[in-house]
Amino acid sequence: MAFGIVHFFPNGTQQQYDATLAAVHPDRSTLPKGQLYHAAGKSEGGWTVIAIHDSAESWEEFRNDILMPRLSKGIQGGFTTPPQEQSFEVYYEKQIRKGPEREAHI
């Protein structure tokens, strides 16, 4: 079953996100193994990241093997505190895309 993660970084910025993303998603042309969706943006009081994985296990593998080890070492210019995390089993998911797959910076 698909698994969703919402991370909120209090007082987080776009610059911190960009630095962190470069460290944990170094190949911007694809997503990490098991990740189906990734979105991020400024939110009230900080920065929010949303990810959907194909299973809780793939999320845990990414979190334990890539994300948390790199965050705990410190990322130059990246987020300075761990995120507030909410997770959920995805009950319903639908995506409507017009045209080819795209990466959007709005």
N, C-alpha and C positions, 0 to 999 in steps of 0.2 A: 504494500500500500504506500502511496506517495506520502511524503513527510515534509511539513513546512517549518521554517525557522524565521523568526523575526528578531533581529538584533537592533537595539537602540543604543547609540553611543551618546551619552549626555555631553553637550557642548562640542560634539564632533563637527568637523568641517569637511568640505569637499576635498581640500588639499590632503587632509589626513586619510580620507577614504581612498583617494588616488594612490597614495604611497602604500597603504595597506593592501589594496587590490593588486598592485604590481608585485608584492611579495607573496601573496597567497594564490593569485591567479596569473602567473607570469605569462601564459599564452592567452592573450586577449581574444584570439580567434575561436576559442572553444571554452567550454565549462569543465570544471573538474569532474572526474569519473563519478557518475551517479547523479550529478546535479542537472536538473531539467530546466531551471529558470532562475534568473538572478535579476534583481532590480534594487536600486538604491536612490536615495534623495534626501534633501534637507527636510527636516520635520521640526515641529515645535520643540525647541530646547536642545536640538542636536541633529543627529544624522541617523537614518534608519536604513537597514539592509534587509531585504526579503529574499529567501531562497527556497526553492522546492527541490527536494531530492526524490529519487525513485523509491527510497525506503529509509526507515530510521537507521538501518545498519550502514547505508552509504553515507548518511549525514554523520554518524558517529565516527566512521573511518576518516572522513575529511576533517572533522573537528579534532580528533585525537592525534592524527598523523601529520596534519598540515597546519590547520588554522591556529590551534592553541600553542603548539610549540613555537611557531613563528611570532605570534603575539607576545608570548612570555619572554622571548629573547629581546623584544623591543625592535620596532621597525622605524628606521630613520624617517622622521616626519609623519609617522603613522599615528593611529589612535594610541592614547597613553593609558587608557584604562580598559578593563574587560567590558564587553557589552552587557546590557540587561537583555536577557533572552527569554523569549516565549516560543514554545514549539507546539505543534499540533499534527494529528493525522489528517490528511487531506480527504475530506468527504466528497468534494465536488471541485472539478477544475475544468475550465473551458478557456481556450485562447482563440481569438479571431485576429488574423493577420491579413493585411492587404498588401500584396506585393511580396517581394523576397524578404527573407529573414534580414533583420537589420540591428545595428547597434545604435542607440539613440542617445545623444547628449542634448538635452533640451535647455 
